[in-house]
Amino acid sequence: MKTKTLLSLLLIAVSSLSFAQSEYNLESSKIQWKGTKITNQSHTGTLKFKEAEIKIKNKIEVSGQFKVDMKTITNDDLSGEWKQKLEGHLKSDDFFSVDKHPEANLIIKKVNSQKENSYNLTGDLTIKGITHPIDFTLEVYDDKIKSILKFDRSKYDIQFGSGSFFENLGDNLIYDEINLEVILNKI
């Protein structure tokens, strides 16, 4: 009888622990970005994770930290010389100052609500050494984690073509909102 009771307590304890931190395949995981001009012309590209850690406990408590290697920023919709120029410009001080700030970070701070495999979260997003809160949704699947985030680049001192910093940009205005679609693949 004592063995059954002890076994039952052990099973309860184990089941209440983390929905385990899985190992992630950072090479196949990606962050797809999109920036858009006032003319509706847009550019897209990718970034790679440097580190990713997420823990889900009791299916309601979520914590995590993600580091993005800003040196991996690429453009997907151009080729040749124009692709190289845009990637260089995005890495420059006009945009992400990659030499000075080679990483961007996101730390999950709070769960706002939870539904089946979906979490509305608040985190601290740090870009160029500047941190602001961000709300986003995280969807957890058996083989991957997905999220869509939107951030205002002007809050991170990314000024180039921004109407928040310059007037009369006309067709050269680039919207401040940047869209990110994140796919973190489990091993």
MIFI-993920 format. One line per 4 residues: their letters; for each residue x, y, z of N, C-alpha, C, O. Coordinates in Angstrom, 1 decimal, decimal comma. Layout:
// residues N
a> X:Y:Z:X:Y:Z:X:Y:Z:X:Y:Z | ...;
This chain:
// residues 187
mktk> 0,8:-1,2:0,0:0,0:0,0:0,0:0,9:1,3:0,0:0,6:2,2:-0,7 | 1,9:1,2:0,8:2,8:2,4:0,9:3,5:2,6:-0,5:3,7:3,8:-0,9 | 3,8:1,5:-1,2:4,5:1,6:-2,5:3,5:2,3:-3,5:4,0:3,2:-4,2 | 2,2:1,9:-3,5:1,3:2,5:-4,4:1,1:4,0:-4,1:1,0:4,8:-5,0;
tlls> 1,0:4,4:-2,8:0,9:5,8:-2,4:2,1:6,6:-2,8:2,0:7,7:-3,4 | 3,3:6,0:-2,5:4,5:6,7:-2,9:4,6:6,9:-4,4:5,0:7,9:-4,9 | 4,2:5,8:-5,2:4,3:5,9:-6,6:3,3:6,9:-7,1:3,6:7,7:-8,1 | 2,1:7,0:-6,5:1,1:8,0:-6,9:1,6:9,4:-6,7:1,4:10,3:-7,5;
llli> 2,2:9,6:-5,5:2,7:11,0:-5,2:3,8:11,3:-6,2:3,9:12,5:-6,6 | 4,7:10,4:-6,5:5,7:10,6:-7,5:5,2:11,0:-8,9:5,7:11,9:-9,5 | 4,2:10,3:-9,3:3,6:10,6:-10,6:2,9:12,0:-10,6:3,0:12,7:-11,6 | 2,3:12,3:-9,5:1,7:13,7:-9,4:2,7:14,7:-9,5:2,6:15,7:-10,2;
avss> 3,8:14,5:-8,7:4,9:15,5:-8,7:5,5:15,6:-10,1:5,8:16,8:-10,5 | 5,8:14,5:-10,8:6,4:14,6:-12,1:5,5:15,3:-13,1:5,9:16,1:-13,9 | 4,2:15,0:-13,0:3,3:15,6:-14,0:3,1:17,1:-13,8:2,7:17,8:-14,7 | 3,4:17,5:-12,6:3,2:19,0:-12,3:4,4:19,8:-12,7:4,4:21,0:-12,6;
lsfa> 5,5:19,0:-13,0:6,7:19,7:-13,4:6,6:20,3:-14,8:5,5:20,2:-15,4 | 7,7:20,8:-15,3:7,7:21,5:-16,6:7,1:20,6:-17,7:7,3:19,4:-17,7 | 6,4:21,2:-18,6:6,2:20,7:-19,9:7,5:20,8:-20,6:7,7:21,7:-21,5 | 8,4:20,1:-20,3:9,8:20,1:-20,4:10,3:21,1:-21,5:9,7:21,3:-22,5;
qsey> 11,5:21,6:-21,1:12,2:22,4:-22,1:12,7:21,4:-23,1:13,6:20,6:-22,8 | 12,2:21,6:-24,3:12,7:20,7:-25,4:14,0:21,3:-26,0:14,3:22,5:-25,8 | 14,7:20,5:-26,6:15,9:21,0:-27,4:15,3:21,5:-28,7:14,4:20,9:-29,2 | 15,9:22,6:-29,2:15,4:23,2:-30,4:16,5:23,1:-31,5:17,7:23,2:-31,2;
nles> 16,0:22,9:-32,7:16,9:22,9:-33,8:17,0:24,4:-34,3:16,2:24,9:-35,1 | 18,0:25,1:-33,8:18,2:26,5:-34,1:18,6:26,7:-35,6:18,3:27,8:-36,1 | 19,2:25,8:-36,2:19,6:25,9:-37,6:18,3:25,9:-38,5:18,3:26,7:-39,5 | 17,3:25,1:-38,2:16,1:25,1:-39,1:15,1:26,0:-38,6:14,1:26,3:-39,3;
skiq> 15,2:26,6:-37,4:14,3:27,6:-36,9:14,6:28,9:-37,6:15,7:29,2:-38,0 | 13,6:29,8:-37,6:13,9:31,1:-38,3:12,9:32,2:-37,8:11,8:31,9:-37,2 | 13,3:33,4:-38,1:12,5:34,6:-37,8:12,4:35,2:-39,2:13,4:35,7:-39,8 | 11,2:35,3:-39,7:10,9:36,0:-41,0:10,5:37,4:-40,6:9,5:37,6:-39,9;
wkgt> 11,1:38,4:-41,2:10,8:39,8:-41,0:10,2:40,5:-42,2:10,4:40,0:-43,3 | 9,4:41,5:-42,0:8,8:42,3:-43,1:8,8:43,7:-42,8:8,2:44,1:-41,7 | 9,3:44,6:-43,6:9,2:46,0:-43,5:8,6:46,6:-44,7:8,8:46,1:-45,8 | 7,7:47,6:-44,5:6,9:48,2:-45,7:7,1:49,7:-45,8:7,1:50,4:-44,8;
kitn> 7,2:50,1:-47,0:7,2:51,6:-47,3:5,7:52,1:-47,5:4,8:51,3:-47,6 | 5,6:53,4:-47,5:4,3:54,0:-47,7:3,7:53,7:-49,0:2,5:53,7:-49,2 | 4,6:53,3:-50,0:4,1:53,0:-51,4:3,6:51,5:-51,5:3,3:51,1:-52,5 | 3,6:50,9:-50,3:3,2:49,4:-50,2:4,3:48,5:-50,7:4,2:47,3:-50,7;
qsht> 5,5:49,0:-51,2:6,6:48,2:-51,5:7,1:47,7:-50,1:7,2:48,4:-49,2 | 7,5:46,4:-50,1:8,0:45,8:-48,9:9,2:45,0:-49,2:9,5:44,6:-50,3 | 10,0:44,8:-48,1:11,1:43,9:-48,2:10,9:42,8:-47,1:10,4:43,1:-46,0 | 11,4:41,6:-47,4:11,3:40,5:-46,4:12,7:39,9:-46,3:13,6:40,0:-47,2;
gtlk> 12,9:39,2:-45,2:14,1:38,5:-45,0:14,0:37,6:-43,7:13,0:37,4:-43,2 | 15,2:37,1:-43,3:15,2:36,2:-42,1:16,3:36,6:-41,2:17,3:37,4:-41,5 | 16,2:36,1:-40,0:17,2:36,2:-38,9:17,3:34,8:-38,3:16,4:34,0:-38,4 | 18,4:34,5:-37,6:18,6:33,2:-37,0:18,7:33,4:-35,5:19,2:34,5:-35,0;
fkea> 18,2:32,4:-34,7:18,4:32,4:-33,3:19,8:32,1:-32,9:20,5:31,3:-33,6 | 20,3:32,7:-31,9:21,6:32,3:-31,3:21,3:31,4:-30,1:22,1:30,4:-29,9 | 20,3:31,6:-29,3:19,9:30,8:-28,2:18,4:30,9:-28,1:17,7:31,9:-28,5 | 17,8:29,8:-27,6:16,3:29,8:-27,4:16,0:28,8:-26,2:16,5:27,7:-26,2;
eiki> 15,3:29,3:-25,3:14,9:28,5:-24,1:13,5:28,9:-23,7:13,1:30,1:-23,6 | 12,7:27,9:-23,6:11,3:28,1:-23,2:10,9:27,0:-22,3:11,2:25,8:-22,5 | 10,2:27,4:-21,2:9,7:26,4:-20,2:8,2:26,6:-20,0:7,8:27,8:-19,9 | 7,4:25,6:-20,0:6,0:25,7:-19,8:5,7:24,7:-18,6:5,9:23,5:-18,7;
knki> 5,3:25,3:-17,5:5,0:24,5:-16,3:3,5:24,5:-16,0:2,8:25,5:-16,1 | 3,1:23,3:-15,7:1,6:23,1:-15,4:0,7:23,6:-16,5:-0,4:23,9:-16,3 | 1,2:23,7:-17,7:0,5:24,2:-18,9:0,0:25,6:-18,8:-0,7:26,1:-19,7 | 0,4:26,3:-17,7:0,0:27,7:-17,6:1,1:28,7:-17,3:1,0:29,9:-17,6;
evsg> 2,2:28,2:-16,7:3,3:29,1:-16,4:4,3:29,0:-17,5:4,8:27,9:-17,8 | 4,6:30,1:-18,1:5,6:30,2:-19,3:6,7:31,1:-18,9:6,5:32,2:-18,4 | 7,9:30,6:-19,2:9,1:31,5:-19,1:10,0:31,2:-20,3:9,9:30,1:-20,9 | 10,8:32,1:-20,6:11,7:31,9:-21,7:12,6:33,1:-22,0:12,3:34,2:-21,7;
qfkv> 13,6:32,8:-22,7:14,5:33,8:-23,2:15,1:33,4:-24,6:15,4:32,3:-24,8 | 15,1:34,4:-25,5:15,5:34,1:-26,8:16,6:35,2:-27,2:16,4:36,4:-26,9 | 17,6:34,7:-27,8:18,7:35,6:-28,3:18,8:35,4:-29,8:18,8:34,3:-30,4 | 18,8:36,6:-30,5:18,8:36,6:-32,0:20,2:37,1:-32,4:20,6:38,1:-31,9;
dmkt> 20,8:36,4:-33,4:22,1:36,9:-33,9:21,8:37,9:-35,0:21,4:37,5:-36,2 | 22,0:39,1:-34,7:21,6:40,2:-35,7:22,6:40,2:-36,9:22,2:40,8:-38,0 | 23,7:39,5:-36,8:24,6:39,5:-37,9:24,1:38,6:-39,0:24,6:38,6:-40,2 | 23,0:37,8:-38,7:22,5:36,8:-39,7:21,3:37,5:-40,5:20,7:36,8:-41,3;
itnd> 21,1:38,8:-40,3:20,0:39,4:-41,1:20,2:39,3:-42,6:21,3:39,6:-43,1 | 19,2:38,7:-43,3:19,3:38,6:-44,7:18,0:39,2:-45,4:17,0:39,4:-44,7 | 18,1:39,4:-46,6:17,0:39,9:-47,4:16,7:38,7:-48,4:17,5:38,1:-49,0 | 15,3:38,5:-48,6:14,9:37,4:-49,4:14,3:37,8:-50,8:14,2:36,9:-51,6;
dlsg> 14,0:39,1:-50,9:13,2:39,4:-52,1:14,1:40,1:-53,2:13,6:40,5:-54,2 | 15,4:40,3:-52,9:16,3:40,9:-53,9:17,4:39,9:-54,2:17,5:38,9:-53,5 | 18,2:40,2:-55,2:19,3:39,4:-55,5:20,5:40,2:-55,9:20,4:41,4:-56,2 | 21,7:39,6:-55,9:22,9:40,2:-56,4:23,3:41,5:-55,6:23,2:41,5:-54,4;
ewkq> 23,7:42,5:-56,4:24,2:43,7:-55,8:23,1:44,4:-54,9:23,5:44,9:-53,8 | 21,9:44,4:-55,3:20,8:45,1:-54,5:20,6:44,4:-53,2:20,3:45,0:-52,1 | 20,6:43,1:-53,2:20,5:42,3:-52,0:21,6:42,6:-51,0:21,4:42,9:-49,8 | 22,9:42,6:-51,5:24,0:42,9:-50,7:23,9:44,3:-50,1:24,3:44,5:-48,9;
kleg> 23,5:45,3:-50,9:23,4:46,7:-50,5:22,4:46,8:-49,3:22,6:47,4:-48,3 | 21,2:46,2:-49,5:20,2:46,3:-48,5:20,6:45,6:-47,2:20,4:46,1:-46,1 | 21,2:44,4:-47,3:21,7:43,7:-46,1:22,7:44,5:-45,4:22,7:44,6:-44,1 | 23,7:45,1:-46,1:24,7:46,0:-45,5:24,0:47,2:-44,8:24,4:47,6:-43,7;
hlks> 23,0:47,8:-45,5:22,3:49,0:-44,9:21,6:48,6:-43,7:21,6:49,4:-42,7 | 20,9:47,5:-43,6:20,2:47,0:-42,4:21,2:46,8:-41,3:20,8:47,0:-40,1 | 22,4:46,4:-41,5:23,4:46,1:-40,5:24,0:47,4:-40,0:24,7:47,4:-39,0 | 23,9:48,5:-40,8:24,6:49,8:-40,5:23,9:50,5:-39,4:22,8:50,1:-38,8;
ddff> 24,5:51,6:-39,0:23,9:52,5:-37,9:22,6:53,1:-38,3:21,8:53,6:-37,5 | 22,3:53,2:-39,6:21,0:53,7:-40,1:19,8:52,8:-39,6:18,7:53,3:-39,3 | 20,1:51,5:-39,3:19,1:50,6:-38,9:19,5:49,9:-37,6:19,3:50,5:-36,5 | 20,1:48,7:-37,6:20,3:47,9:-36,4:21,7:48,0:-35,8:21,9:47,3:-34,8;
svdk> 22,6:48,7:-36,3:23,9:48,9:-35,7:24,5:47,6:-35,3:24,9:47,4:-34,1 | 24,6:46,6:-36,2:24,9:45,3:-35,8:26,3:45,1:-35,2:26,6:44,3:-34,4 | 27,3:45,9:-35,7:28,6:45,9:-35,1:28,6:46,2:-33,6:29,4:45,6:-32,8 | 27,8:47,2:-33,2:27,7:47,6:-31,8:26,8:46,8:-31,0:26,9:46,6:-29,8;
hpea> 25,7:46,3:-31,7:24,7:45,5:-31,0:24,4:44,2:-31,8:23,4:44,1:-32,5 | 25,3:43,2:-31,6:25,2:42,0:-32,4:24,0:41,0:-32,0:23,8:40,1:-32,7 | 23,4:41,3:-30,9:22,3:40,5:-30,4:21,0:41,3:-30,1:21,1:42,5:-29,7 | 19,9:40,7:-30,4:18,6:41,2:-29,9:18,1:40,2:-29,0:18,3:39,0:-29,2;
nlii> 17,3:40,6:-27,9:16,8:39,6:-26,9:15,3:39,8:-26,7:14,8:40,9:-26,7 | 14,7:38,7:-26,3:13,3:38,7:-25,9:13,2:37,8:-24,6:13,6:36,7:-24,7 | 12,7:38,4:-23,5:12,6:37,7:-22,3:11,1:37,7:-21,9:10,5:38,8:-21,8 | 10,5:36,5:-21,8:9,1:36,4:-21,4:8,9:36,9:-20,0:9,7:36,4:-19,1;
kkvn> 8,0:37,8:-19,7:7,8:38,3:-18,3:6,5:37,9:-17,7:6,4:37,7:-16,5 | 5,4:37,7:-18,5:4,1:37,5:-18,0:3,2:36,8:-18,9:3,2:37,0:-20,1 | 2,4:35,9:-18,4:1,3:35,2:-19,2:0,0:36,1:-18,9:-0,4:36,2:-17,8 | -0,6:36,6:-20,0:-1,8:37,4:-19,9:-3,0:36,5:-20,0:-4,0:36,8:-19,3;
sqke> -3,0:35,5:-20,8:-4,1:34,6:-20,9:-3,6:33,3:-21,6:-2,6:33,3:-22,3 | -4,4:32,2:-21,5:-4,0:31,0:-22,1:-5,2:30,2:-22,5:-6,2:30,1:-21,9 | -5,1:29,7:-23,7:-6,1:28,7:-24,3:-5,3:27,5:-24,7:-4,1:27,4:-24,5 | -6,0:26,5:-25,2:-5,4:25,3:-25,6:-4,2:25,6:-26,5:-4,4:26,0:-27,7;
nsyn> -3,0:25,3:-26,0:-1,7:25,4:-26,8:-1,4:26,8:-27,3:-0,6:27,0:-28,2 | -2,1:27,8:-26,7:-1,9:29,2:-27,2:-1,8:30,1:-25,9:-2,6:30,1:-25,0 | -0,8:31,0:-25,9:-0,5:31,8:-24,8:-0,4:33,3:-25,3:0,4:33,6:-26,2 | -1,1:34,2:-24,6:-0,9:35,6:-24,8:0,1:36,1:-23,8:-0,2:36,0:-22,6;
ltgd> 1,2:36,6:-24,2:2,4:36,9:-23,3:2,8:38,3:-23,4:2,5:39,0:-24,4 | 3,5:38,8:-22,4:4,2:40,1:-22,4:5,7:39,7:-22,1:6,0:39,0:-21,3 | 6,5:40,4:-22,9:7,9:40,2:-22,7:8,7:41,5:-22,8:8,1:42,5:-23,2 | 10,0:41,5:-22,6:10,8:42,6:-22,8:11,7:42,3:-24,0:12,4:41,4:-24,1;
ltik> 11,5:43,2:-25,0:12,3:43,1:-26,3:13,4:44,1:-26,2:13,2:45,3:-26,0 | 14,6:43,6:-26,4:15,8:44,5:-26,4:16,4:44,5:-27,8:16,8:43,5:-28,3 | 16,5:45,7:-28,4:17,1:45,9:-29,7:18,0:47,1:-29,6:17,6:48,1:-29,1 | 19,3:47,0:-30,1:20,2:48,1:-30,0:20,4:48,6:-28,5:20,6:49,8:-28,3;
gith> 20,3:47,7:-27,6:20,5:48,0:-26,2:19,3:48,7:-25,5:19,4:49,2:-24,4 | 18,2:48,9:-26,3:17,0:49,6:-25,8:15,9:48,5:-25,5:15,7:47,7:-26,4 | 15,3:48,6:-24,4:14,3:47,6:-24,0:12,9:48,2:-23,8:12,8:49,3:-23,2 | 11,9:47,6:-24,4:10,5:48,0:-24,2:9,7:46,7:-24,1:10,0:45,6:-24,6;
pidf> 8,5:46,8:-23,4:7,6:45,7:-23,3:6,9:45,4:-24,7:6,7:46,3:-25,5 | 6,6:44,1:-24,9:5,9:43,8:-26,1:4,9:42,7:-25,8:5,2:41,7:-25,1 | 3,7:42,8:-26,4:2,7:41,7:-26,2:2,7:40,9:-27,5:2,8:41,4:-28,6 | 2,6:39,5:-27,3:2,6:38,6:-28,5:1,9:37,3:-28,1:1,7:37,1:-26,9;
tlev> 1,6:36,5:-29,1:1,0:35,2:-28,9:2,0:34,1:-29,2:2,7:34,3:-30,2 | 2,0:33,1:-28,4:2,9:32,0:-28,6:2,0:30,7:-28,8:1,2:30,5:-27,9 | 2,2:30,0:-29,9:1,4:28,8:-30,1:2,4:27,6:-30,1:3,4:27,6:-30,7 | 2,0:26,6:-29,2:2,9:25,5:-29,0:2,3:24,2:-29,7:1,1:23,9:-29,4;
yddk> 3,1:23,6:-30,5:2,7:22,4:-31,2:3,7:21,3:-30,8:4,7:21,5:-30,1 | 3,4:20,1:-31,2:4,3:18,9:-30,9:5,7:19,1:-31,4:6,6:18,8:-30,8 | 5,8:19,7:-32,6:7,1:19,7:-33,3:7,7:21,1:-33,4:8,8:21,3:-33,9 | 6,9:22,2:-33,0:7,4:23,5:-33,1:6,6:24,5:-32,3:5,6:24,2:-31,7;
iksi> 7,2:25,7:-32,2:6,5:26,8:-31,5:6,5:27,9:-32,5:7,5:28,2:-33,2 | 5,3:28,6:-32,6:5,1:29,7:-33,6:4,7:30,9:-32,9:4,0:30,9:-31,8 | 5,1:32,1:-33,4:4,7:33,3:-32,9:4,7:34,4:-33,9:5,5:34,3:-34,9 | 3,8:35,4:-33,8:3,8:36,6:-34,6:4,0:37,8:-33,7:3,2:38,0:-32,8;
lkfd> 5,0:38,6:-34,0:5,2:39,8:-33,2:5,3:41,0:-34,1:5,6:40,9:-35,3 | 4,9:42,1:-33,6:5,0:43,4:-34,3:5,6:44,3:-33,3:5,2:44,5:-32,1 | 6,6:45,0:-33,8:7,3:46,1:-32,9:7,5:47,4:-33,7:7,6:47,4:-34,9 | 7,5:48,4:-32,9:7,7:49,8:-33,5:9,2:50,1:-33,5:9,7:50,3:-32,4;
rsky> 9,8:50,1:-34,6:11,2:50,3:-34,7:11,7:51,7:-34,2:12,8:51,8:-33,7 | 10,8:52,7:-34,2:11,2:54,0:-33,7:11,5:54,0:-32,2:12,3:54,8:-31,7 | 10,9:53,1:-31,5:11,2:52,9:-30,0:12,6:52,5:-29,8:13,1:52,6:-28,6 | 13,2:51,9:-30,8:14,6:51,3:-30,6:15,6:52,2:-31,4:16,7:51,7:-31,7;
diqf> 15,3:53,4:-31,6:16,2:54,4:-32,3:16,6:53,9:-33,7:17,7:54,2:-34,1 | 15,7:53,3:-34,4:15,9:53,0:-35,8:15,2:54,0:-36,6:14,0:54,0:-36,9 | 16,0:55,0:-37,0:15,4:56,3:-37,6:15,3:56,3:-39,1:14,4:57,1:-39,6 | 16,1:55,6:-39,8:16,1:55,8:-41,3:14,7:55,7:-41,9:14,0:54,7:-41,7;
gsgs> 14,3:56,7:-42,6:13,0:56,7:-43,3:11,8:56,7:-42,4:10,7:56,5:-42,9 | 12,0:57,1:-41,2:10,9:57,0:-40,2:10,2:58,4:-40,1:10,8:59,4:-39,8 | 8,9:58,4:-40,2:8,1:59,6:-40,0:8,1:60,0:-38,6:7,6:61,2:-38,3 | 8,5:59,2:-37,7:8,6:59,6:-36,2:9,8:60,5:-36,0:9,8:61,2:-35,0;
ffen> 10,7:60,5:-36,9:11,9:61,3:-36,7:12,1:62,4:-37,8:12,7:63,5:-37,5 | 11,5:62,2:-39,0:11,7:63,1:-40,1:10,4:63,5:-40,8:9,5:62,7:-40,8 | 10,3:64,7:-41,2:9,1:65,2:-42,0:9,4:65,1:-43,5:10,5:65,1:-43,9 | 8,3:65,2:-44,2:8,3:65,4:-45,7:9,1:64,3:-46,4:9,9:64,5:-47,3;
lgdn> 9,0:63,0:-45,9:9,7:61,9:-46,6:9,0:61,5:-47,9:9,6:60,8:-48,7 | 7,8:61,8:-48,0:7,0:61,4:-49,2:7,1:59,9:-49,5:6,8:59,1:-48,5 | 7,4:59,5:-50,7:7,5:58,1:-51,0:8,6:57,3:-50,4:8,7:56,1:-50,5 | 9,5:58,0:-49,7:10,6:57,4:-49,0:10,3:57,0:-47,6:11,1:56,4:-46,9;
liyd> 9,1:57,3:-47,1:8,7:56,9:-45,8:8,6:55,4:-45,6:8,0:54,7:-46,4 | 9,2:54,9:-44,6:9,2:53,5:-44,2:8,4:53,4:-42,9:8,7:54,0:-42,0 | 7,3:52,6:-42,9:6,5:52,5:-41,7:7,4:52,0:-40,6:8,3:51,2:-40,7 | 7,0:52,4:-39,4:7,7:52,0:-38,2:7,4:50,6:-37,7:8,3:50,0:-37,0;
einl> 6,3:50,1:-38,0:5,9:48,7:-37,6:6,7:47,7:-38,4:6,6:47,7:-39,7 | 7,4:46,8:-37,7:8,0:45,7:-38,3:7,3:44,4:-37,9:7,1:44,2:-36,7 | 7,0:43,5:-38,8:6,4:42,3:-38,5:7,4:41,1:-38,5:8,2:41,0:-39,4 | 7,2:40,3:-37,5:8,1:39,1:-37,4:7,2:37,9:-37,2:6,3:37,8:-36,4;
evil> 7,5:36,9:-38,0:6,9:35,6:-37,9:8,0:34,6:-37,4:9,0:34,4:-38,1 | 7,8:34,0:-36,3:8,8:33,2:-35,7:8,4:31,7:-35,7:7,3:31,4:-35,3 | 9,3:30,9:-36,1:9,1:29,4:-36,1:10,3:28,8:-35,4:11,5:28,9:-35,9 | 10,1:28,2:-34,2:11,1:27,5:-33,5:10,9:26,1:-33,5:10,0:25,5:-32,9;
nki> 11,7:25,3:-34,3:11,5:23,9:-34,5:12,1:23,1:-33,4:13,3:23,3:-33,0 | 11,4:22,1:-32,9:11,9:21,2:-31,9:12,7:20,1:-32,6:12,5:19,8:-33,7 | 13,7:19,6:-31,9:14,5:18,5:-32,4:13,7:17,2:-32,4:14,2:16,2:-32,8;
